[in-house]
Amino acid sequence: MLWLLSAVMAATLAAGGIWLLRGPAEPALRVGPYAVSDEQLELRRRHVAVLYPDSAQPEVAAAQLVQGYLSAVVLAKYGTELDRRTWEAEALRVDRETRDPEMLGQLKAVYAADQESYLTVGLLPDFAQSRLFRYYRSASRFAEESRRRAAAFLDEAEQNPAEFEALAAKLGGLYRKVEADPELGLIPFGAAEDAAAPELRDESPRSRRERAIRARMAGDQAAQESAAARMLISRLGGVAAGAVYPRTLETGESFEAARVLDRRADGTLVVELVSFAKPDYGAWFWSEARTVPVVIRDAGLRDALRAKAAWAKDLQIAAP
């Protein structure tokens, strides 16, 4: 009878736009309306093992799930519900756009025929975090002060271009001088040769899969840096040497003002940039997330999570 009642409640929540993850009367963990059974927690632990074999502990899986579901709860607060259709669309997108079908196949094999857990335990946590970050960066409400400060700086800099660096110190902007190279990206001025050399550091990847992931991330970062440089060169195309670009430039992290110092025959630019950082996403997220109740049934798992994740101390983690 209790099982039937739980099933009816889950169906009711799903119909209202929130899909309560399948779980027992006392789930392994609960974050707001999201509940995960012991079996689903184990599935996420095995999911972690595919990517990072040496990190496949229950507390790591729990940390990923908690952060993901907290993100989903915060998204709902700001008007974006992640319903089942959203997750199913994300599953199709992942199938279509994956650059590592072998790894995706291994992840799907973890969930086998349990499509619900694949969607809600395998995809939802990471998707919700990504979606919330994009929302935060695109919503002007969170960065209006930074935008205003950049505009005020630009007003003064256009009147006094030669005082670009001094105005940055006066108005609290972060000043830097860069070479914009379409191949190498935005390089600190005078450091082009050093930037082209490989970094000498021991990252000690622990598995073939981890090495592949890191290589892909490094490639993605290089491509993003090159794209940023090309975009800057394009935006500053009509600006004479010594002049200030008349509009603010927006990145994911800041609003910027730019002044062209030199145009070179090879198409590269020397540019002064002054940045006004947007509010820190992490600080905002945890200020929102700490109000969401988190329940973890097992005391050992609660203690392990608090020991491994520094952010856990700020949450309302309780026993059932």
N, C-alpha and C positions, 0 to 999 in steps of 0.2 A: 504493500500500500504506500509506504514511504517513497519507494522507487518511482511509483506512478505519479505521486504528487510532485516529486522533483522534476520529472519529465515534463509535466504540464507547466510548471513554473518556467522551465527553460524555454519551452515553446512560446510561452507568452512574452518573455523578454525578447526572444528572437523576432517575433512579429512586431515588436515596438522599436526595432532598430538596433538593439543591443543583443549580441549573441552571447549568452552565458556559456562558457566553455564547459564541456561535459566533465562532471566530477562527482564524487560521493558527497554524502551529507556533510562530512568534514574533509574538505579537499586538502591537498598538500599545501597549497598556498592560494590566497585570494587577494586580488588588488581591485578595490572598488567592486564593480559588478563582475569582474573576470575571475573565474575559479579554475584551478588546474588540479587534476587528479595525480596520485603517485605515479601512475603509469605514464601520464603525459609529461611529468617532470623527468622521468627516465628517458622518454623519447627525446626531449630537448638535450639531455646530457649526452646521449648518443649522437645527436646532431652536432654538438660541440666537438665530439671526438673525431668526426669526419674532417673538420677544419683544423683543429688544434688538439692533437691527441694527448699532449701532456697537460692540457687544461680541462680535461673532461671530468670535473668534479661536480657533484650535485649543487654546491653553492654557486658555481659559475653559471650553470644552467638557470638556477633560481634568479641570479642577478640579472641575466639577460631578459628573462620573462618579466620580472618586476619592472625594470626600466621600460620595456616595451609597452606593458599594460598601463603604466603611469602615463606614458605619452598618449596612449589612446584616450585615457580619461581626460587629460588636459585638452586634447583636440576636441572632445565632445563639449567641454565647457565653453570653447570658443566657436561652437556651431558646426563642427565637422564630425559626423558620426561615421565610424568605420563599420559598416554593416557587411553581411555575408557577400553581397554582390561586389563590394569593394575588394574583398580578399580574393574572390574568384577571378576578378579582372586582373589583380596583381599576379596570381598564379599563371595566367595566360601570358602576361607580359614577361615574366621571368622565363617561361618556356621559349618565348619568341626571341628574347634579347640576350640570353645567357651567352657568355663567352667561354664557359667551361662546362659543356654538357656532361662530361664525365663526373665532375663533382656534383652537379645537380642530380644526376642519376643516383649517386651514392646517398645524397640527402633524402631523395624520395624513397629510396629503399628502406631507410630508417623507419619511415611512417607506413610503409607497405600499402595495404589497402585502406588505411584509416585516413580518408581524405579530410575529414573534419579536423583531426589533429594536425595534419600537414598545413592546413590553412591557418588554424588558430594558434598553434604552438610553433610551427615551423616558419610561417611567413609573417603573421601579424605583428609580433614584437619588433622585428627589424623594420618592417614597412611603416609602422606607427612612428617610430623614432625619426625616420627619414622624412615622413610627411610633416611632422610637427616642426622639425628644423626648417624645412622649406617655408612653411607657413610663417614662422617667426621672422625669417629673413625677408619675406615679401610683404609683410604687414607694416605699413608706415607708422602705425600707432606706437610701435615699440622703439622707433629710431628717430622720432621727430626732433628731439633735442640735438642729436648729432648732426642731422641735416641742417638745422638752424645755425649751428656753430660753423659748419663748413661754408654756408652761404655768407655769413658775416665775414669770415676770413676772405672769401673771394671778393667781396665788395671792396675791402681795403687793398688786397693784393693787386687788383686791376688798376687802382690809382697809383700804386707804388710797386711796380714789378721788381725792381732791384732790391726791395726789402722783403722778399719772399721768405727767406729763412728767418729773419728777425721777427717778422710778423707771426711765424709759427710759434716761436718761443713766447711771444706776447699773448697770443690767443689760445695757447694750450694744445696746438696740433703737433703731430709727430712728423718731423721733417726727415726726408731722405733724398739722396740724389742717385739716380739709376740710369743705366743704359738699357734702352728698349731694343732688344734684338729679336727678330721674328723667329729665330731658331732656338736661341738659348733662354729667352724669357726676359724678365726684368732683373738685371744684374746690378748689384751695388757698384757705383761708379768707380772705375779703375780695377775691377776685380774680374773682368771677363775671362782671363786665362784660368784663374783659380776656379771659377764657376764651372768651366768646361771639364775640369779634371774630376775623376770619380772620387767619392768620399771614401776615406779610409777608416772604417769603423767596423767593429765586430758585432753583427746583429744576431749571430748564432741561431739561424732558423733550425727548428727541430725536426722537420719532416719535409719530404718532397712537396707535399701540398702547401705547407707554409712558405716554402721558397717560391713556389709559383704565385701565391697570393701576393707576396711582397714584391716580386718582380712586376706583376701587373699593376700594383699600386704605384710603384716608382714610375712606370711608363705612363700611367694616368696623370701623375703629378707633372711630369715633364711636358705632356701634351697640354695640360691646363695652363702652365706657365708660358708656353709658346703662344697659346691662344690669347692670353691676357696681354702679352706684348704686342701682338698683331692688332688687337682691338685698340690699344692705346695709340699705336702709330696711326691707325686709321682715323681715330677721333681727333687727333692733333694734326691732321693732314694740312689744314689751312692756316695753322698758327706759325707766325714768323719767329725766328730765333730771338729770344729775349722777351717774348710776349706771353701773357697768361691766357690759358683757355678759359672762355667766358662762362662755362657751366660746370657744376659739380659733377664728378664721376662717382658712380656707385659701384661698390664691390659687395661681395657677401658679408664682409666684415666691417666695412667703413664707407664714409663719404670722403672724397679726395678732391683737392685742387691741384692743377698741374701748370707748370711753366716750362716752355721749351728753351733749353740753353744752346743746343747745337744740333744741326742737321748734317749728317754725314753722307758722303757719296754712296756708301754701301746700303743706304736705306735705314740705318739705325739712328736712334735719337738719344741725346742726353737730356734728361728731364728732371726737374725738381718736382717732388710730390709732397704734399702736406695732407695727412690723414687724420680724420676725426672718427674714432672707433665707435661702432654701434655698441649698445649695451651687451654685456656678456650673456650669451645664450644659456650657459650652464647655471649661472646665478639665478636667472629668471626661471628656468625650468624647475630647479629644486625649490624655489620659493612657492611655486604652484604645486609641485608634487608632494611636498611634505604635509599637505592638508588631506591627502588621500589615505584612507586606512588600508594597511597591509597586514594580512594575517598569514602566519606560517605555523603549521601545526607542530612540527618537530622542533624541539628546543635545540638540539644539536645543529640543525640546519640554520636556525635563527642565529646562533652564535657564530657559525662558520661564515655566514653571509656578512655579519657585522665585522668580522675580523678581516675578510678579504676585500670588502667594498667600503671605502671611507665614507661614501655618501650615505650609507645605510644608517649611520648614527643619527641622521637628521629626519628619518622617517618614523611614522607611527607604526612600528612593527610590533604585533601583539600575538599572543597565543589565542586559539579559538575560545 
